[in-house]
Amino acid sequence: MTASFNDWLGMRLGDAPGEIVLDTRPEHQVAPGLIHFAVLTTLAEVSAASALAAPVVPTTLSVNLMRRAAPGRLLARGKVIKRGRTLAVAEGEVFQEAKLVAKATVTFAVTA
């Protein structure tokens, strides 16, 4: 059995629903001391999907990078904005040391 992309990246569920934690590794950096935007975007999207607690596939994603993220622990929290029968909208926010580093709004297709 192969690991999922999320497992490979090192993400794990946090203590609260819709919460994802990542302790960064050197390969997450785009330059020394700077976490790649794709890592932040993935965390935001996965936390948003996790908040929906349903099988979903992202259809659109908008992300705002608020500040630099350094190596260390990242905490992402998802929140449902609106859930319909076939589409859902959720937000994912990524924090480092209680400071917002990225925020995404994601539209998902509900697959079940």
Order of alpha helices (4+ residues) and beta strands (2+ residues): alpha-beta-beta-beta-beta-alpha-beta-beta-beta-beta
